[in-house]
């Protein structure tokens, strides 16, 4: 745990190194001090079709799904760490957002093979 899910505008792949984006997100999550690095799962999903308000501004949205038990201050710090490290990667017009969500522990299952 946690699951870091990166959604991004596919047409910005020419400006975004997706492997670097994933590594930065992964490391930022680890640097929060809340998780062991081997427990962090990071993946990226491109969106070919999207709309950002009234513009065609590219976006990166990172959802971090965690098991319950972290307080609001820990979640806020995690979001800030990820946002600042990821936003520092960009020097052009882009919208970067981060959201921390609790996983529903009653319905979450895990099986490692």
C-alpha positions, 0 to 999 in steps of 0.5 A, spaced: 500 500 500 498 505 497 496 505 490 498 511 486 494 512 480 497 517 475 492 520 470 494 525 464 493 528 457 495 523 452 497 528 447 502 531 452 506 525 452 511 529 448 512 534 453 512 529 459 517 523 460 512 518 463 517 514 466 520 520 470 513 522 472 512 515 475 519 515 479 517 522 481 511 520 484 513 514 487 519 517 490 515 523 493 510 518 496 516 514 499 519 521 502 513 522 506 515 517 511 508 514 511 510 508 507 515 502 505 518 503 498 516 496 497 509 497 498 508 503 493 504 501 487 505 506 481 501 506 475 500 511 469 493 512 465 493 516 459 487 520 456 486 521 449 479 525 450 479 530 455 477 537 457 480 542 462 475 547 463 474 552 457 481 550 455 485 545 452 491 545 457 494 538 459 493 535 466 496 530 470 492 528 476 494 523 481 490 519 486 493 516 492 489 510 495 491 508 502 488 504 507 484 508 513 488 510 519 492 516 516 489 522 519 488 529 515 494 532 517 498 526 514 494 526 508 495 533 507 502 532 507 502 527 503 498 531 497 503 537 498 509 533 498 507 529 491 504 536 488 510 540 489 515 534 487 511 533 481 509 540 479 517 542 479 518 537 473 514 542 469 516 549 466 510 549 461 502 550 462 499 544 465 494 543 471 497 538 476 492 536 482 493 530 487 488 527 491 488 522 497 483 517 498 481 512 503 480 505 500 474 501 503 477 496 507 471 492 508 471 490 500 479 491 499 482 484 498 489 482 496 492 476 494 500 475 492 502 470 488 
